[in-house]
Amino acid sequence: MKFFIDTANLDQIKEAQDLGVLDGVTTNPSLMAKEGITGKENIIEHYKKICDIVTGDVSAEVISTDFEGIIKEGEELAKLHDQIIVKVPMIKEGVKAIKYFSDKGIKTNCTLVFSVGQALLAAKAGATYVSPFIGRLDDISTDGLNLIAEIRLVYDNYGFDTQILAASVRHTMHVIDCAKIGADVMTGPLSSIEGLLKHPLTDIGLAKFLADYKKGN
């Protein structure tokens, strides 16, 4: 499973990259605003900075909701860097745009997916990634992980190449469960990745090893 970090914070991206397990980055307008990145030129420059840090795919989201606007923005974003993946919302005009981009060889990430039907349409249109938001489904007492499992079944049934990118991952158990189910990618905060490092028996064992070493040296 690929590990993406869901942030626009350069320090966190660098930290995840230095860990040696990072495969890519996802961003959105909310994450950009959280870091104080506003204005088209500033956002574009920030995407370039992210691409300079990581070696994998970087999802950059369009703002337009009409076909022509999505195409214009998407083509501009795709030209920024080879690593840019155009992030398109799961709406009718978005599906049309994904098909257009697919025919042009431009990679896409279909975002804001909350149902198997939406995921099926995205795959049919040729999306590179589909992003089901499992955390947001959990927030409304719906099983987000079950959606991942259902999409996996449908994609395997028909051999779709679209990768399942589990989005809105909130914690470490989301990461582990997504790996069990067969998500191709997970994207979440740095804490969800670093949480995989932790186990009390590791801490206890290391403390004992070091204590025993000190006794004899």
TORTORZA-573165 format. One record per residue: y negated, x, z of N, C-alpha, C, O, CB in turn. Coordinates in steps of 0.001 Angstrom, whole numbers, plus 500000, padded with zeros to 6 digits. Atoms other than C-alpha are relative to their C-alpha. Glycine has a CB too. Layout:
<rs>
<r <Y,X,Z>,<Y,X,Z>,<Y,X,Z>,<Y,X,Z>,<Y,X,Z>>
...
</rs>
This chain:
<rs>
<r <501199,500844,500000>,<500000,500000,500000>,<498747,500882,500000>,<498663,501860,500744>,<499996,499043,501233>>
<r <501264,499272,500037>,<496524,501253,499127>,<499115,499562,501164>,<499137,498403,501578>,<499275,499773,498651>>
<r <500956,500278,498937>,<493906,501487,501874>,<498582,500100,499440>,<498154,501168,499001>,<500195,500978,501192>>
<r <501421,500009,500338>,<490345,500462,500993>,<499220,499748,501289>,<499724,499109,502213>,<499671,498910,498907>>
<r <500879,500298,498865>,<487474,500410,503473>,<498925,499034,499529>,<498341,499210,498459>,<499361,501306,500591>>
<r <500931,501064,500370>,<485215,497368,503433>,<498669,500222,500704>,<498436,499704,501796>,<500580,498607,500356>>
<r <501278,499649,499381>,<481747,498708,504125>,<499082,500619,498959>,<499517,501015,497878>,<500206,500972,501187>>
<r <500959,499249,500816>,<478587,500154,502617>,<499446,501167,500803>,<498525,501853,500360>,<498848,499082,499511>>
<r <500451,498927,499120>,<478153,502620,505496>,<500579,501332,499536>,<501795,501522,499572>,<500404,499714,501462>>
<r <499540,498735,500568>,<478350,506128,504036>,<500734,500860,501017>,<501709,501528,500670>,<498829,500769,499438>>
<r <499341,499201,498972>,<479291,507783,507336>,<501430,499533,500234>,<502341,500350,500371>,<499212,499939,501304>>
<r <498661,500539,499800>,<482256,505462,507814>,<500898,500279,498794>,<502087,500557,498946>,<499930,498498,500266>>
<r <499241,499693,501209>,<483335,505972,504209>,<500438,501466,500011>,<501577,501780,499666>,<499160,499695,498736>>
<r <499665,498576,499919>,<483204,509752,504696>,<501098,500247,501029>,<502009,501042,500800>,<498755,500824,500353>>
<r <498999,499832,498944>,<485206,509481,507912>,<501375,499549,499520>,<502376,500218,499774>,<499595,499214,501256>>
<r <498729,500495,500533>,<487898,507400,506207>,<500545,500932,498917>,<501752,501164,498841>,<499826,498582,499437>>
<r <499598,499060,501046>,<487954,509802,503244>,<500565,501271,500614>,<501572,501797,500139>,<498811,500336,499086>>
<r <499546,498779,499335>,<488334,512788,505572>,<501367,499831,500658>,<502099,500804,500836>,<498985,500430,501039>>
<r <498701,500259,499398>,<491342,511126,507191>,<501124,500251,498998>,<502262,500525,499381>,<500066,498563,500525>>
<r <499035,499662,501041>,<493103,511619,503876>,<500849,498848,499499>,<501802,499061,498750>,<500887,501049,500495>>
<r <499177,501148,500407>,<494442,508098,503372>,<499210,498952,499219>,<499753,497901,498878>,<500621,499353,501222>>
<r <500853,500998,500643>,<491543,506319,501663>,<500232,499964,498495>,<500258,500999,497829>,<498529,500287,500296>>
<r <499760,500183,501429>,<492183,504887,498207>,<498835,499340,499276>,<498818,499307,498045>,<501239,499182,499795>>
<r <501110,500665,500654>,<488929,503033,497570>,<499069,499312,500978>,<499262,499375,502192>,<500514,499007,499015>>
<r <501038,500661,499193>,<485948,501026,498810>,<499691,498628,499401>,<499637,498468,498182>,<498702,500874,500070>>
<r <500524,501295,500445>,<484914,497377,498639>,<498663,499761,500688>,<498469,500128,501847>,<501006,498838,500312>>
<r <501310,500332,499445>,<481365,496194,499160>,<499621,498595,499547>,<500273,498009,498683>,<498919,501040,499561>>
<r <500560,501286,500435>,<479382,492982,498858>,<498530,499963,500421>,<498078,500836,501162>,<500802,498779,500616>>
<r <501435,500058,499664>,<475735,491896,499155>,<499736,499983,501508>,<498750,500558,501968>,<499376,498766,499371>>
<r <500182,500065,498550>,<476158,491162,502880>,<500132,501380,500632>,<499358,501743,501519>,<501014,499039,500624>>
<r <499791,498653,499455>,<477490,494658,503592>,<498852,500929,499621>,<498452,501784,500412>,<501332,500582,499500>>
<r <501157,499202,500413>,<474657,496216,501594>,<498794,499677,500878>,<498101,500578,501350>,<499665,499745,498511>>
<r <501137,500423,499180>,<472073,494193,503503>,<500131,500505,501427>,<499137,500850,502065>,<499875,498479,499996>>
<r <499753,499525,498643>,<473694,495215,506790>,<499557,501449,500173>,<499132,501851,501256>,<501479,499862,500346>>
<r <500406,498593,499966>,<472946,498852,505922>,<498547,500188,499575>,<498071,501317,499459>,<500907,500826,499103>>
<r <501405,499924,500390>,<469384,498005,504873>,<499790,500385,498552>,<498706,500829,498174>,<499292,500973,500868>>
<r <500104,499659,501415>,<470109,498562,501188>,<499588,498748,499227>,<500384,497826,499056>,<501349,500578,499455>>
<r <500512,501155,500741>,<467951,496131,499216>,<499300,500467,498732>,<498872,501616,498625>,<499031,499167,500874>>
<r <500644,499654,501269>,<466502,496039,495730>,<501015,500581,499037>,<501855,501391,499430>,<498849,500995,500223>>
<r <499006,499621,501002>,<468441,496594,492506>,<500193,501506,499876>,<501325,501989,499874>,<499608,499443,498668>>
<r <499886,498549,500194>,<467654,500291,492085>,<500633,500688,501205>,<501452,501594,501055>,<498626,500604,499726>>
<r <499421,499407,498789>,<468478,501134,495694>,<501495,499713,500101>,<502278,500575,500502>,<499283,499470,501246>>
<r <498585,500370,499965>,<471775,499255,495461>,<500795,500824,498995>,<501888,501296,499305>,<500174,498499,499712>>
<r <499329,499196,501034>,<472702,501057,492232>,<500181,501439,500467>,<501254,502019,500300>,<499197,499970,498683>>
<r <499916,498626,499504>,<471926,504441,493775>,<501024,500115,501119>,<501702,501135,501246>,<498631,500477,500491>>
<r <499039,499981,498896>,<474023,503524,496813>,<501429,499977,499462>,<502307,500654,499997>,<499764,498802,500948>>
<r <498674,500008,500625>,<477009,502724,494602>,<500363,501398,499496>,<501501,501844,499639>,<500046,498982,498836>>
<r <499752,498643,500503>,<476654,506151,493013>,<500355,500952,501141>,<501234,501802,500997>,<498767,500524,499240>>
<r <499707,499161,498839>,<476613,507795,496449>,<501417,499764,500511>,<502115,500701,500900>,<498991,499733,501116>>
<r <498638,500328,499561>,<479806,505965,497392>,<501017,500640,499065>,<502015,501200,499519>,<500209,498465,500051>>
<r <499082,499411,500982>,<481490,507112,494166>,<500088,501519,500138>,<501112,502117,499809>,<499557,499638,498586>>
<r <499994,498549,499783>,<480513,510700,495005>,<500876,500392,501185>,<501345,501527,501265>,<498578,500507,500221>>
<r <499216,499712,498795>,<482392,510447,498310>,<501492,499789,499767>,<502311,500629,500142>,<499529,499123,501157>>
<r <498592,500371,500152>,<485640,508738,497304>,<500510,500341,498602>,<499732,500574,497678>,<500192,498505,500280>>
<r <499391,499703,501295>,<488080,509398,494482>,<500630,498759,499369>,<501096,498809,498230>,<501052,501091,500156>>
<r <499366,501215,500497>,<489360,505824,494093>,<499011,498949,499541>,<497830,499223,499331>,<500874,499422,501054>>
<r <500806,501114,500522>,<488080,502449,492961>,<498937,499537,500999>,<499161,499516,502209>,<500906,498826,499637>>
<r <501117,500503,499196>,<484747,501115,494224>,<499575,498649,499429>,<499059,498578,498314>,<498794,501014,500010>>
<r <500364,501340,500454>,<484173,497361,493956>,<498506,499752,500188>,<497976,499893,501290>,<500814,498938,500754>>
<r <501432,500298,499979>,<480584,496446,493086>,<499807,498572,499521>,<500218,498221,498415>,<499189,501004,499112>>
<r <500041,501441,500251>,<479722,492750,493194>,<498775,499555,499201>,<497658,500018,499432>,<500033,499262,501307>>
<r <501102,500603,500748>,<477635,490796,490706>,<499357,498909,500860>,<499986,498361,501765>,<500500,499414,498635>>
<r <500739,501041,499272>,<474998,488364,491994>,<499919,498711,499188>,<499873,497618,499753>,<498586,500490,500347>>
<r <500129,501158,500881>,<474769,486047,488983>,<501207,499077,500120>,<502304,499506,500475>,<499829,500451,498551>>
<r <498923,500990,499977>,<476826,482858,488823>,<500181,499316,498645>,<501036,498442,498501>,<499724,498956,501071>>
<r <499831,500516,501347>,<476371,482052,485122>,<500666,501061,499135>,<500542,502255,499409>,<498641,499570,499396>>
<r <499204,499089,500819>,<478540,483595,482396>,<499177,501162,499450>,<499560,502324,499591>,<500635,499241,498855>>
<r <500820,498947,500621>,<475775,485495,480603>,<499493,500987,501041>,<499476,502197,500815>,<498814,499383,499245>>
<r <500506,499129,498945>,<474346,486813,483850>,<501082,500905,500575>,<500843,502086,500828>,<499393,499170,501105>>
<r <498876,499200,499478>,<477740,487962,485151>,<500349,501113,499027>,<500583,502250,499435>,<501241,499109,500256>>
<r <499670,499001,501021>,<478453,489746,481866>,<498964,501120,499989>,<499317,502299,499960>,<500088,499344,498608>>
<r <501078,499007,500043>,<475060,491486,481835>,<500081,500934,501208>,<500041,502156,501064>,<498622,499304,499957>>
<r <499916,499194,498773>,<475340,492633,485461>,<501258,500860,500012>,<501223,502043,500353>,<499977,499095,501239>>
<r <498721,499299,499957>,<478998,493564,485131>,<500033,501205,499082>,<500541,502261,499457>,<501114,499061,499636>>
<r <500016,498881,500949>,<478484,495739,482078>,<499100,501127,500508>,<499406,502305,500326>,<499523,499523,498610>>
<r <500893,498983,499429>,<475584,497511,483792>,<500699,500758,501125>,<500606,501982,501211>,<498701,499350,500525>>
<r <499288,499368,498887>,<477692,498165,486886>,<501122,500913,499496>,<501306,502018,500006>,<500576,498929,500938>>
<r <498877,499226,500533>,<480677,499386,484854>,<499553,501330,499407>,<500303,502306,499405>,<500732,499193,498946>>
<r <500519,498771,500607>,<478479,501969,483150>,<499576,501044,501042>,<499389,502215,500713>,<498818,499668,499105>>
<r <500467,499069,498954>,<477441,503513,486486>,<500973,501143,500242>,<500571,502292,500425>,<499774,499254,501301>>
<r <498990,498998,499655>,<480719,505322,487072>,<501373,499474,499612>,<501608,498266,499625>,<499953,500348,501517>>
<r <498644,500390,500393>,<484347,505308,485947>,<500756,499309,501133>,<501704,498564,500884>,<500778,501220,499539>>
<r <499285,500569,498858>,<485403,504291,489458>,<499567,498567,500327>,<500208,497891,501133>,<499795,500876,501212>>
<r <500529,501330,499666>,<483363,501072,489498>,<500931,498889,499496>,<501345,498877,498337>,<498590,499819,499398>>
<r <499272,501227,500325>,<485332,497815,489567>,<499011,498848,500159>,<498380,498715,501208>,<501280,499806,500927>>
<r <500965,501099,499963>,<483240,494743,488746>,<500583,498843,500826>,<501624,498278,500491>,<499640,499524,498551>>
<r <499547,501047,499084>,<483580,492213,491562>,<499368,498670,499591>,<498146,498521,499577>,<499640,500355,501477>>
<r <500445,501274,500569>,<483365,488648,490253>,<500495,498844,500872>,<501656,498843,501282>,<500510,499841,498538>>
<r <499563,501118,499159>,<483437,485387,492258>,<500972,499066,499292>,<500935,498921,498070>,<498803,499213,500467>>
<r <499042,500963,500523>,<486241,482855,491816>,<499303,498652,499749>,<499393,497719,500546>,<501192,499828,500981>>
<r <500611,501236,500481>,<484246,480217,489957>,<500329,499898,498516>,<500816,500861,497924>,<498437,499974,500256>>
<r <499653,500210,501400>,<484665,478763,486473>,<499384,501055,499093>,<500065,501635,498248>,<499559,498624,499558>>
<r <500677,498991,500820>,<482071,481070,484931>,<500534,501403,500293>,<500552,502274,499423>,<498484,499954,500243>>
<r <499432,498714,499622>,<483602,483951,486837>,<501322,500263,499305>,<501571,501378,498849>,<500187,500067,501493>>
<r <498713,499856,500689>,<487060,483346,485367>,<499779,500318,498522>,<500468,501164,497952>,<500848,498712,500150>>
<r <500340,499716,501402>,<485537,483267,481876>,<499571,501464,499843>,<499959,502147,498894>,<498869,499051,499507>>
<r <500505,498623,500059>,<483797,486563,482614>,<501129,501012,500195>,<501159,502056,499544>,<498912,500218,501066>>
<r <498869,499094,499770>,<486988,488158,483945>,<500808,500174,498711>,<501223,501284,498376>,<500909,499463,501139>>
<r <499294,499914,501283>,<488717,487325,480662>,<499230,500870,499016>,<499816,501694,498313>,<500217,498598,499407>>
<r <500845,499192,500885>,<485784,488816,478747>,<500120,501481,500359>,<500331,502325,499489>,<498521,499543,500089>>
<r <499928,498610,499546>,<485838,491989,480851>,<501379,500600,499714>,<501491,501753,499297>,<499685,500087,501504>>
<r <498633,499534,500241>,<489614,492267,480552>,<500188,500390,498539>,<500789,501421,498238>,<501017,498918,500395>>
<r <499908,499705,501438>,<489384,492133,476756>,<499220,501248,499618>,<499546,501925,498643>,<499494,498817,499189>>
<r <500833,498822,500264>,<486721,494860,476899>,<500504,501252,500726>,<499934,502333,500570>,<498563,499717,500412>>
<r <499464,498853,499269>,<488819,497114,479142>,<499241,500323,501267>,<499378,501420,501808>,<500005,501197,499124>>
<r <500754,499807,498755>,<486498,496680,482143>,<500804,499415,501167>,<501200,498250,501124>,<498583,499330,499910>>
<r <499194,500442,498863>,<488344,496444,485469>,<499199,499061,500900>,<497989,499212,501070>,<500500,501210,500806>>
<r <500671,501006,499177>,<487583,493524,487762>,<500742,499739,501305>,<501937,500000,501435>,<499857,498704,499226>>
<r <499468,500449,498715>,<488106,492292,491305>,<499515,498566,500189>,<498321,498331,500377>,<499540,500943,501200>>
<r <500369,501406,499820>,<488174,488498,491625>,<499934,499710,501494>,<500946,499762,502194>,<501020,499044,499285>>
<r <500233,500132,498567>,<486676,487771,495029>,<499842,498544,500436>,<499688,497644,499611>,<498771,500785,500393>>
<r <500122,501330,499394>,<486437,484779,497387>,<501134,499076,499552>,<500909,497932,499155>,<498645,499377,499643>>
<r <498801,500761,500348>,<489987,483621,496666>,<500626,499445,501280>,<500841,500172,502250>,<501022,500888,499219>>
<r <499452,500650,498816>,<491449,481112,499110>,<501212,499124,499709>,<501683,498406,500591>,<498941,499176,500650>>
<r <498824,500810,500323>,<494347,479477,497266>,<500856,500700,498952>,<500387,501582,498233>,<499579,498604,499501>>
<r <499084,499445,500996>,<497389,480318,495149>,<499535,499637,498592>,<499634,500448,497671>,<501438,499490,500239>>
<r <500488,500422,501307>,<495930,478314,492273>,<498888,500890,499487>,<498864,501253,498311>,<499520,498579,500061>>
<r <501090,499099,500386>,<492804,480456,492260>,<500553,501370,499600>,<500120,501961,498611>,<498983,500149,501157>>
<r <499399,498694,500289>,<494910,483621,492348>,<500743,499991,498671>,<500743,500984,497943>,<500952,500407,501124>>
<r <499290,500133,501270>,<496995,482356,489438>,<499032,500040,498822>,<499299,500696,497815>,<500807,498698,499974>>
<r <501016,499978,501064>,<493892,481718,487326>,<499446,501411,499800>,<499265,501854,498666>,<498851,499024,500332>>
<r <500544,498645,500095>,<492525,485186,488129>,<500963,500921,499262>,<500550,501720,498421>,<499701,500559,501397>>
<r <498993,499158,500656>,<495784,486830,487056>,<500120,499652,498518>,<500237,500540,497674>,<501367,499842,500691>>
<r <499922,500429,501397>,<495953,484764,483867>,<498822,500529,499186>,<498962,500847,498005>,<500047,498474,499916>>
<r <501202,499521,500690>,<492411,485860,483010>,<499993,501521,499864>,<499193,502078,499113>,<498748,499543,500745>>
<r <499892,498550,500138>,<493412,489503,483468>,<499302,500819,501066>,<498976,501984,500837>,<499473,500391,498703>>
<r <500650,499254,498914>,<491828,490472,486793>,<500846,501211,500409>,<502073,501138,500461>,<499763,499079,501222>>
<r <499308,498804,499508>,<492696,493972,487978>,<500456,499784,501440>,<501581,500122,501810>,<499079,501245,499907>>
<r <499708,500328,498608>,<492548,492858,491612>,<499648,498539,500261>,<498759,497979,499620>,<499221,500934,500966>>
<r <500376,501308,499484>,<492522,489486,493329>,<499863,500139,501511>,<500726,500718,502171>,<501053,498892,499611>>
<r <500307,499797,498585>,<490982,489288,496801>,<500082,498707,500809>,<499091,497985,500922>,<498620,500603,500146>>
<r <499899,501121,499059>,<492345,486575,499117>,<499420,500401,501347>,<499738,501469,501871>,<501471,499543,500162>>
<r <500706,499672,498753>,<490210,486452,502272>,<500793,499470,501199>,<500579,498343,501643>,<498557,499403,499994>>
<r <499094,500492,498961>,<492810,486239,505020>,<499297,499750,501335>,<499628,498793,502034>,<501127,500986,500202>>
<r <500705,500174,498735>,<490441,486659,507979>,<499207,498714,500054>,<499170,498043,501085>,<499085,501160,500241>>
<r <500799,501227,500033>,<488213,483798,506893>,<500885,498758,500048>,<500475,497721,500568>,<499125,499970,498745>>
<r <499055,501108,499877>,<491256,481552,506521>,<500473,499861,501446>,<500591,498753,501969>,<501204,500208,499058>>
<r <499616,500028,498581>,<492382,482518,510020>,<498911,499331,500838>,<499201,498623,501802>,<500267,501433,500520>>
<r <501132,500555,499245>,<488904,481530,511231>,<499993,498478,500020>,<499443,497868,500937>,<498699,500498,499415>>
<r <499973,501476,500040>,<489537,477917,510198>,<501417,499479,500264>,<501809,498416,499784>,<499489,499480,498624>>
<r <498646,500385,499568>,<493064,477799,511674>,<500961,499791,498836>,<501820,498909,498875>,<499934,498733,500824>>
<r <499075,499995,501137>,<494794,478418,508337>,<500641,501379,499924>,<499985,502384,500198>,<499267,499640,498655>>
<r <499251,498748,500000>,<497464,481105,507889>,<499649,500845,498779>,<500167,500619,497685>,<501505,499722,500035>>
<r <500406,499138,501100>,<495831,483778,505766>,<501138,500839,499460>,<501221,501069,498253>,<498889,500892,500436>>
<r <498877,499175,500426>,<498976,485904,505681>,<500974,499220,499127>,<501577,499785,498215>,<500725,500561,501210>>
<r <499127,500831,500824>,<500979,483010,504253>,<499485,499928,498568>,<500271,499872,497622>,<500116,498592,500593>>
<r <500569,500003,501349>,<498569,482936,501314>,<500400,501264,499249>,<500743,501205,498069>,<498466,499876,500057>>
<r <499582,498742,500629>,<499343,486607,500619>,<501448,499888,499534>,<501774,500278,498412>,<499837,501193,500984>>
<r <498582,500135,500327>,<503073,485830,500680>,<500218,499084,498796>,<501058,499367,497942>,<500766,499466,501204>>
<r <499858,500948,501111>,<502681,482877,498301>,<499521,500610,498684>,<500142,500417,497639>,<499218,498713,500294>>
<r <500499,499333,501211>,<500599,484887,495833>,<501002,501053,499535>,<501256,501183,498337>,<498613,500653,500261>>
<r <498999,498983,500331>,<503170,487705,495976>,<501183,499372,499264>,<501667,499921,498275>,<500487,500716,501277>>
<r <498886,500695,500628>,<505929,485225,495100>,<499672,499595,498571>,<500464,499823,497656>,<500380,498776,500812>>
<r <500401,500456,501334>,<504028,483761,492149>,<499830,501174,499043>,<500296,501117,497904>,<498697,499198,500080>>
<r <500216,498833,500864>,<502989,487150,490773>,<501333,500654,499622>,<501522,501074,498480>,<499084,501028,500701>>
<r <498690,499406,500286>,<506542,488480,491064>,<500817,499120,499059>,<501583,499625,498238>,<500775,500230,501301>>
<r <499285,500930,500879>,<507910,485360,489364>,<499691,500249,498536>,<500561,500121,497675>,<499654,498569,500356>>
<r <500445,499902,501388>,<505899,486064,486238>,<499570,501409,499574>,<499099,501607,498454>,<498865,499057,499784>>
<r <500281,498611,500364>,<505351,489819,486332>,<498537,500295,499740>,<498215,501136,498901>,<500779,500362,498798>>
<r <501421,499711,500162>,<501569,489719,486621>,<499682,501412,500507>,<500231,501857,501515>,<499145,498950,500749>>
<r <500415,498651,499601>,<499949,493172,486822>,<498875,499983,501025>,<498609,501004,501658>,<499562,500791,498783>>
<r <501114,500109,499050>,<497045,491912,488975>,<500460,500408,501399>,<501488,499945,501893>,<499432,498554,500018>>
<r <499657,499520,498660>,<497063,493674,492334>,<499408,499081,501075>,<498258,498652,500988>,<499498,501446,500199>>
<r <500451,500838,498885>,<496841,491631,495537>,<499259,500874,500998>,<499844,501755,501628>,<501200,499271,500685>>
<r <500854,499240,499099>,<493950,493010,497569>,<499674,499116,501210>,<498789,498262,501143>,<498691,500479,499272>>
<r <500217,500802,498791>,<494125,491537,501083>,<498629,500338,500571>,<498407,501445,501062>,<501123,500255,501062>>
<r <501378,499780,499565>,<490456,491128,502019>,<499724,499278,501311>,<500538,498481,501778>,<499015,499532,498924>>
<r <500379,500575,498719>,<488659,490117,505190>,<501035,500328,501071>,<501296,499533,501973>,<499829,498488,499874>>
<r <499084,499494,498968>,<491194,492149,507168>,<499176,500297,501245>,<498141,500959,501164>,<500778,501287,499512>>
<r <500789,499904,498771>,<490028,492063,510777>,<500513,501051,500986>,<499737,501597,501770>,<499973,498666,500676>>
<r <499429,499125,498967>,<492411,494272,512758>,<501272,500675,499484>,<501729,500415,498371>,<500306,499195,501290>>
<r <498858,499185,500409>,<495377,496628,512668>,<501245,499177,499678>,<501968,499502,498736>,<500324,500990,501081>>
<r <498814,500809,500278>,<498070,493938,512831>,<499903,499305,498649>,<500924,499066,498004>,<500203,498967,501099>>
<r <500165,500529,501353>,<496601,492387,509691>,<500516,501023,498981>,<501197,500664,498021>,<498505,499651,499722>>
<r <499575,498936,500914>,<497210,495747,507978>,<501523,500079,499949>,<502117,500107,498871>,<499407,501359,500433>>
<r <498544,499888,499916>,<500810,495974,509179>,<500679,498788,499366>,<501633,498937,498603>,<500442,500149,501462>>
<r <499395,501216,500549>,<501606,492354,508310>,<499839,499934,498482>,<500749,499491,497781>,<499376,498759,500646>>
<r <500209,499991,501446>,<500098,492729,504843>,<500962,500979,499318>,<501442,500719,498215>,<498541,500369,499672>>
<r <499054,499021,500542>,<502277,495795,504274>,<501411,499408,499965>,<502152,499626,499006>,<499982,501301,500842>>
<r <498682,500639,499958>,<505378,493818,505322>,<500167,498965,498896>,<501230,498860,498285>,<500222,499343,501354>>
<r <499955,501084,500985>,<504537,490943,502986>,<500004,500533,498573>,<500569,499916,497669>,<498818,499062,500195>>
<r <500026,499413,501331>,<503876,493220,500035>,<498660,499972,499301>,<498603,500004,498071>,<500971,499321,499163>>
<r <501325,499883,500615>,<500118,493247,499491>,<499882,501387,499365>,<500348,502378,499927>,<498858,499765,501058>>
<r <500166,498711,500680>,<499214,495980,497013>,<498920,500847,500658>,<499001,502075,500684>,<499659,499783,498530>>
<r <501168,499331,499424>,<495955,496816,498776>,<499544,499208,501210>,<499708,497990,501265>,<498845,500138,498955>>
<r <500715,500688,498920>,<494213,496030,502029>,<498617,500601,500093>,<498434,501799,499878>,<500757,500116,501367>>
<r <501342,499483,499755>,<490514,496316,502687>,<499483,499435,501306>,<499535,498228,501542>,<499042,499653,498835>>
<r <500474,500420,498690>,<489026,496211,506141>,<499082,501051,500593>,<498770,502045,499936>,<501174,499729,500938>>
<r <500870,499031,499339>,<486802,498024,508632>,<500760,501272,500357>,<501991,501286,500373>,<499385,499389,501257>>
<r <499396,498720,499619>,<487435,501625,509651>,<500915,499830,501211>,<501960,500474,501302>,<498907,501041,500304>>
<r <499217,500205,498779>,<488737,500386,513005>,<501406,499483,499713>,<502343,499794,500449>,<499281,499030,500916>>
<r <498685,500543,500322>,<491613,498538,511332>,<500945,501095,499491>,<502161,500999,499655>,<499870,498889,498954>>
<r <499201,498869,500477>,<492789,501796,509732>,<500286,500968,501146>,<501425,501396,501333>,<499275,500733,498847>>
<r <499820,499054,498897>,<492223,504052,512746>,<500901,499433,501093>,<501528,500185,501841>,<498647,500379,500592>>
<r <499136,500621,499011>,<494052,501534,514919>,<501462,500334,499790>,<502254,500292,500731>,<499817,498518,499978>>
<r <498619,499637,500304>,<497264,502567,513161>,<500402,501310,500668>,<501590,501582,500844>,<500195,500108,498497>>
<r <499730,498714,499342>,<496963,505960,514854>,<500486,499835,501433>,<501168,500704,501976>,<498754,500859,499989>>
<r <499886,500110,498544>,<497202,504556,518345>,<501340,499445,500479>,<501858,498456,499959>,<498899,499132,500518>>
<r <498841,500521,499268>,<500244,504165,520580>,<500018,500680,501366>,<499899,501903,501437>,<501353,500251,499212>>
<r <500043,499397,498659>,<500363,504697,524362>,<501070,501060,500221>,<500836,502026,500947>,<500147,498929,501044>>
<r <498938,499008,499809>,<503672,506584,524159>,<499653,501331,499327>,<500068,502395,499785>,<501328,499466,499447>>
<r <500481,498760,500628>,<502077,509079,521765>,<499071,500738,500953>,<499186,501953,501120>,<499271,499698,498663>>
<r <500939,499392,499052>,<499287,509695,524294>,<500734,500588,501202>,<500437,501700,501638>,<498968,498965,500471>>
<r <499229,499532,498837>,<501751,509996,527191>,<500823,501233,499638>,<500865,502206,500390>,<500927,498878,500527>>
<r <499168,498880,500428>,<504054,512296,525247>,<499201,501260,499769>,<499622,502347,500167>,<500741,499644,498750>>
<r <500841,498840,500268>,<501253,514582,524103>,<499481,500606,501308>,<499455,501826,501470>,<498824,499607,499087>>
<r <500496,499514,498704>,<499829,514809,527632>,<501084,500786,500734>,<500800,501803,501366>,<499518,498820,500874>>
<r <498892,499306,499327>,<503260,515815,528955>,<500291,501341,499340>,<500500,502346,500020>,<501264,499128,499991>>
<r <499758,498742,500712>,<503805,518421,526245>,<498965,501054,500384>,<499306,502207,500649>,<499978,499769,498481>>
<r <501077,499067,499674>,<500422,519996,526980>,<500077,500466,501450>,<499826,501632,501751>,<498647,499354,499735>>
<r <499864,499643,498581>,<500990,519880,530759>,<501139,500989,500197>,<500999,501954,500948>,<500238,498742,500857>>
<r <498862,499094,499882>,<504386,521545,530411>,<499680,501374,499414>,<500115,502399,499940>,<501224,499405,499305>>
<r <500386,498723,500594>,<502925,524209,528150>,<499128,500820,500953>,<499303,502031,501088>,<499259,499764,498683>>
<r <500892,499320,499076>,<500217,525023,530686>,<500749,500598,501194>,<500368,501641,501725>,<498936,499038,500487>>
<r <499218,499509,498867>,<502821,525430,533423>,<500651,501339,499701>,<500794,502173,500595>,<501061,498989,500382>>
<r <499285,498762,500352>,<504574,528216,531550>,<499146,501030,499301>,<499662,502058,498861>,<501162,499681,499133>>
<r <500863,499046,500722>,<501559,529954,530013>,<498679,500222,500729>,<497839,500991,500262>,<499726,499500,498575>>
</rs>
